[in-house]
Structure formats: C-alpha cells, structure tokens
C-alpha cells in the first residue's frame, strides 16, 4: 500500500488530499480517499486545477469533534453520521461516481474556519461546510444527520430539501429508497430555514436518517450491516438521480 499525502496551495485555498493506493495499481487511482479542509476564504480562481474530479458528490458528515449532535445514552449522532458517510463514499467510488468527504475523523469543521469573523462556533461550522461546496468542483451536496423526538415512537428517515427543483427530485428519490427499510411512508419536506439548503448553489439535501430516540431506528443506525443498507439506499437514489439527467 502506497500512502501519498500532499497539500495543493492555490489562490482559492489549501486542499489536503490523502490517497491510499494499492502498490500494484498506483496508476489507476481507484481506491482513493479525499480529505479537504480549507484554511481561508480567498476567492476561487477559475484556472485552478483540482485534484478532485469535476462533478463530485460532497458528502457532509454532520457535526464532529466537540459537537456531538443529538445523543441517546452513549450513542452520539456524530459517530453515526461519519460511519454511514464513509460507507456511502466507498459505495459511490466503487460504482465509479466521484465523491468527497468533508470530514474523515472526529473533529469539528469549525476548528478549521479561521476566516469567519463570527464568534459563534456553530456559525463557523456551517460556513466551513458551505465554503467547501464553493471551493471544490462538486455537483451535489448530501448532508447526513440523525433526528430526535420527545415521542420515542416517532421514527423513520426524513429528507429535507430547498425549493429548487433538482434538490426536490433528489430528496424524493432518497426518501422513497429509504422508507421501505424503516417500514415508513414519509414524504420529503422543504427545509427553507436551514442555512445550508438556502446557501448551496448545487442540488442539496439534508438526510435525517432516522430517530436516535426510537429503539428500532437506533438499532438500524448503529449496526454496521444495517448502516450499509442505509448507505446503499442513498447510493441507489443518487444513481437514479444522475440517470434522470443523463
């Protein structure tokens, strides 16, 4: 296994990429893991050559680091988000679909935001996630989260989208693919008040993958093989989306 780690500095931002390359397939670059963490807010240079494939899907693993997200006992949302995000990334890559993970470990993206004037850690986190979508040549933004409710019987995935038509279609496809495994019939919903949905230029969805407060959903979201099922359902929906526009 050959490990290459390097930083590309352009007029836009430094981008760190980690490539895991089988020694006998170093030229094919098939098994690749991308890790992007911007450190400033310089303007995007249209002449910049990215190591990331144009049209890549940006997978947003919600929360991280000091921000654990919603919690049930010792089960943290941030860990579920990252585990399923990794599985989705690998599935997309295995099918030849370029993808980027905005975090590959347990850290807060707000820590990388040194350009925003706000003192709010939450706002820095959101701004950093948006900035990655602006700086990298991505065609889609898929943000993974886990829901919570006072009513422990409330369950099932809910996909949020902006009013933009492509986002609505993507959300519908993901929702319809995920419902059967959770035995639910939810419809996707417009989430106009969500910062990331309002600010993204690309089709963007927030996938609330289930309720951590519900026993059945929590079991689904914390078991590795069932996490793989959730990732596969999202992957199939994304493929269907691209087939619609091909």
N, C-alpha and C positions, 0 to 999 in steps of 0.2 A: 504493500500500500504506500503510495506516494502522497505526502501532505504538502500542499503549497499554500502559504498564507502571505498575502501581499496587500498593499494599500495603493489605490489609484487616487491621485490628487488632481482634481480638475478645478475649473473656475466655479463649479457648482458646489461640490462637497467631497470630502474624502470618503471613499467607499472601501470597506474592508471585505474581502472575499476569502472564504475558506473552501478549497477544493480537495475532496477526497477522491483520489484517482487510483484505480487498480493498476499495478505496475505493468501489466500486460495490455492495458487498454488506455494508456495515457493520452493517446491522440484522439480517442473517441469522446472523452469527457462526458460519459453518460451518467456516472454516479457522482452527482455534484450537489454540494450543499452551500447555499448562498447565505451570507450574513451581512446585512447592511446596517450601519449605524452612523448617521450623519452627525457632524460636529459644528456646523454653522449654517447660516441661511443666505449664502451667496447666491446670486442669480444663476439660473440654469443656462449653460452655454449650449446652443443647439448643435455645435460642432463636436461636442464631447462624445467620444466613443465609449459606450458602456460595455462592461463585461457581461451584463445581464441581457438576455435575449429580448428583443423588442416584442411587446405584447405579452409579457409575462404576467402571471396572476400574483398579486400581492396578498399573501395570507397573513392576516393580522391576528396574532395570538394575544387576546385581551389580557390586560393587567400585567403583573410581573413584579418581582422584587418586593419592595415594601408594600406594594398594592396587591393584596391577596384576592381582591374581588369578593364575591359572596362566599359564605362559609357555612359548613354543617359539620360540627364536631371538629375532627382533624382533617376534613376534606376541604381543600381550597380550590376555588374556581380557577385561579391562575394555572394550577397544575393540570387540570382537565383541559383547559384551552390549549396549553402547549403540547400536551400529549396527542390530542386529536389533530392539531395543526401540523405536527410532524408527520403523522400518518397521511394526512391529506396531501402534504408536499410530496412525499415519496410516491404516492399513488399517481399524482399528476405527472411527475417526472417519468415514472415507469411507462406511461402512455404517450410520452413524447411531448407533453404540454409543459412549457417553461413556467416555473414558479419561483417565488421569492418568499422567504420567511422573514418577518421583521424582528423577531427575536428567537434565538435558538436555545436560550437558557433562562434561568430565573433571575432576571434583572429588570429594573424599571426603565422604560424608554425615556422617562423624564430626566433621568440622570445624564443622558446624552445631549439634552437640549440646553446648550449654553448660549443660544442666540435670542431666546424669547425674554422680553422684559418683565413678564408677569412673575409674581412670586408664588403663584398657585402651582403646586406640583401636578395637580390634575390637569390644568390647562396646558402645562408644558408637555405632559404625556400625550394629550390629544393632538397638540400642534406638531409634535415629533412624528406621530403616525401619519398625519396628513402630509407633512413635508416629504416623507419617503415616497409617497404616491406621486408627488410633484417631481421629484428629482430622478426617480427611476422610470424607465420606459415600460410602465405596466398598463395593461388593458382592462383590469378588473380588480376590485378591492373586496375581499371577503373577510369580515371580522368575526371571530369566534368568541362566544360568551356563553355563560350559564345563568339561568334565571333563578329567582327565589320568590316565594309567596308565603303569606301568613297562613294560607289554607294549604295544608300538606297534601290535599287531594288534587290540587291543580298540577297538571303535568303536560308534557309534550313540547316539542320544538315550536318556536315562533320565529319567523324570518321577517325582519324589518327592512324597508327599502325607502328610497326617496320617491318623489312623484315622477321622476324621469322614467320613460317607457322601458328602456333596456334594463334598468335596475328592477323594475316591477316584474319583468319577464323572468329575470334571473332568480328573484325571490320566490316567484310562483313555482318554478321548476325545482328549486331546493326544497321548498315546503312540501310539494307533492311527493318527492322522493323520500323524504324523512318520515312523513306521517305513518306509513304502514308499520314500521319497526316499533313505533311508540303506541300503536293502536289508537291514534288520534286523527281528527279530521279538521285540524286548524287551518285557517286561511292566513296567508302572509298579510302583513299590515304596513301601512305607511308610518314611517317614523320621522316626521318633518322636523321635530325639535332636536334631533340628535346631531351634534356638531359634525361628526364625520360624514354623515349622509348628506348634510347640507353643503359641505365644502368640497367634496370629491368631484373631480371632473369626469372620472371614469364611472362606469356602472358600479354601484356599491351596495352591499347588503351587510346587515348585522344578523348573524345567525345565533339566536338564543337556543342552544342545542337541547335544552330540557331544564327541568327544575331541580336544583340541588336539594330543595326542601321536600321533594317527593321520593319515597323509598325506591319505587321502580325506576324512575328516571336516574336517580343517583347510582343505582346498580348498573344501569346501562352506560353511564358516562364514566364510571371508574374501573370497569372491567376491560382489560386490554383488547380482547377479541371483539367485544361489543363496541368499543371505541373505533375499531377498524371498520365495523359495519357502518357506523355514523359517517366516517370519512369516505367510505365507498359511495354512500348515497349522495353526498355533496359532490364527489368527483363525477358521478354519472350525470348529475344535473348540470354541471359545468360543461361537460362534453356535449350534452343535448343543446345547451345554450349556443355553443360555438357552431354546432351543426345547423342551427336555425339561421345563422348569419353567414354561413359559408356559401 
